[in-house]
Amino acid sequence: MSMTKAELKQAFREAASYEFRDVPCNDSQIQHTFSPEFEQRIAKLIQKEKSVFWHFVNTASKRAAAIIIVLVMLFTTACSVKAIREPLVRFLSEVHETFTEYFFDGEKTTAITDKYQISVIPDGFIEESAVETAEVVNSVFKNAQGNSIHFTQAITDKTNIFVDGEKVNSKTITVAEHEATLYSQDGILFAMWTHDGYYFEVVCYGDFSEADVISLIQSVKLK
């Protein structure tokens, strides 16, 4: 006996209905007691849903995003604290007829508590002299050809710098996070900048390029 497609579908529906014939049609007629563990889990879930933050962390992806946001906030806060902690000193200048005077304004340092040094000395240079006081750190390096490098770290309180304004070329360069002023005149390259509340300068006498001075500035690190 052959059946049509419609008759076949109807037979399946009747079979399914017969299988669930004992299941009540009304929810109130279903008698079931949930376990205490299930009730506790449901209570906790309901309590979580009442939280303002629940909809931000109710899935794995949202929790991951929340963790990333927290990490970014912590990183930003750490950077902000560092920026607040570091003394803020501004370079100010006053141009005169034959020279330029530099002085400082802001949270000036009165003593050197953190000493810096040139951590990478060019090949062939050796330290010829070194002076360290509470207000100044100075090192001089020379090579066999007579070229020399002078490095200075100084406090910014009551410190003024005078630069000859005649026959010199000057420019501002950015090295890492430092903004330095670079002077050049007759075989001399002179760079100065501030960092951590201190004044720094590198003076190169002899055969040096601007790239050499930049490398020296980059190598200035805490001792």
N, C-alpha and C positions, 0 to 999 in steps of 0.2 A: 504494500500500500504506500503510495507516494504522498508526501506532505509538501505543502507550499511553504515558502520562506516565512510568511506571516504566522502560519500554524505552528512552525517550529519555535519561533520566538515566544508565542503564547504558552507552549508546553513548558519552556524553560521558566517562564514567570510563575506558572502554577506550581512547578516543582520547588522553586525557591520559597514561595509563600507557604507551602506545606511544611518545609524544613523549619521555619520559624513560627509555626502555628501556635506554640506554647508561650511565646514572648508577648507580654502585655502591651497593648497599644498605648496605654496611659502610663507616664513616668511614675505617678503616685502609686500605681499598683505593683511597682518593682520593689521588693524588699531586699535591702542589702546593708550590711554594717561595715563601714570602713575601719581599717586597723588604726590603732593609736599613732603608729609611725606615719601613716599617710596623713592623718589629721594634723600632726605637727608640721609636716612638710608644707601642707597647704597653708597653715597659719603663718609660717615664715615667709612664704611667697607673697601672701596678701600684705604682710607688713612691709616687705620690700617695695611692693608696688605703690605703697603710700608715700615712699620717700621721693623727694624732689629730684634726686639724681638717678632714680631707677631707670628711666627711659634713656639715659645716656650710657648705661653699662649693662643693659639686659641682653646683649649678644656678645659673642667672642670678638667680633670686629670692632664693636663700640668700645669694649674694654681695652683692646689694643690701642685704639685711637686715643682713649683717655690717658693711657700710660705714656704715650708719645707726647701728648700735650703737657702732662706733668713734668716730664723730663726737660722739655723745651723751656718751661717756666722756671725750673730749677737752674738750668744753664744760664738763662737770661738774668736771673736774680744774682747768680754768682758773678757774672760779668759786671753787673751794676755795682755790687759790693766792692769789687776790685777797683772800679773806676772811682768810687767815692773814697776808698782807702788811700789811693795814690795821691800825693800832693799835686795840686794844680798850680803850675807856675807859668806865667806868660813872659815871653821875650818882648821887651819894649825897646825902641831905638829912638835916638835923637841925632839928626844929621847936622853936623857943623861944617864949616867952610872946608876944612882939610881932613876931617876924620868923622867917624860915626861912633857914637857912644851907645852901648847896649846895657840895659839894666833889667831888673826882674820885678814882677808884681805877682802877688798871690801867696800861696802857702810855701814860703821860702824855707829852705833847710839851713840850720845853724851849725850842724856838725855832721860829719860823714859816719854813718852807722852801717851802711851797706857799701862795700868797696867793689868797684868794677875794674876790669882789665881787658886788654886786647887778647882774646883767647887764641887767635890764629896769627902768628907772626910770619911775615913773608920769608921765604927761603933766603939764607945768607945774612939775615939780620940777627944781632945779638943785643941783649939788654946792656946798655952802657951805664945807666944810672937809674935810681929809683928813690923817690922821696914820698913819705906818707906822714901826714899830720892829721889833726882832727878836722881840718878845713880843706886840705888839698891832697890829692894823690897824683903823682906825676911820674911817668916812665919815659925814658929815651932809648931808642933802638937805632943802631947804625950797622952798615955793611962795609965791606972792604973798599967799595967805590966812593965812600964818603957820603952816601945818601943817608938821611936820618928821618925817623918818625918820632914825634913827640905826642904823647897821650896825656891828657889832663882831665881829672874829675875834681870839681870844686863845689863848695856850698853856694847857694844863691842869695843868702842874706848878706847885705853890705858888700856885694860883689858887682863891679862894673867892668865892662870890657870895652877897650878902645881900639878901633880898627882904622888904619890909615886909609883915607878915602881917595888918595891920589894914585893914579895909574894902576888901579885894581879893577878886576872884573868880578862881579858877584851874581849869584843866582840862588834860587831856592830849589832844593832837591828833596824828594821823599824816599826814605830808606826804611823799609818795613813800616813800623808805626811812627817813625820819627820824621819830623820835618826839619831839615838842616839847612843852614846858610853856608854856601861854599864860596870862598874867595880864592882868586888866583892872581899871582903877580910874580914875574921874574923868577920862574923855577920854584915857586912856593905854592902849595895848595893847602888851604886852611878851611876846615869845616867845624861848625859849632852847632850844638843842639841841646835841648833839655830833656831829661827823663827822670822819673821817680823823684822829682823835686831838686835834682842836681843839674849843674852845668857841665857839659862835656865839650872837649875840643880835640881834634886830631890835626896836627900840622906836619906836612910832608915837605922836606927839603931835598931837591934833586930830581931824579928821573922818575916821576910818578904821573899816572893818569887819573882822570876822574873815577874810572872804574876801580882803580886801586884804593882810592879813598873810600868809595862806597863799600868795598869788601872789608876794609878796616872797621868802618862803622858797624857793619853787620856782625862783626866778630866780637864786639864789646859785650861782655857778659859779667855776671856777678862772680866774684872770686870764690 
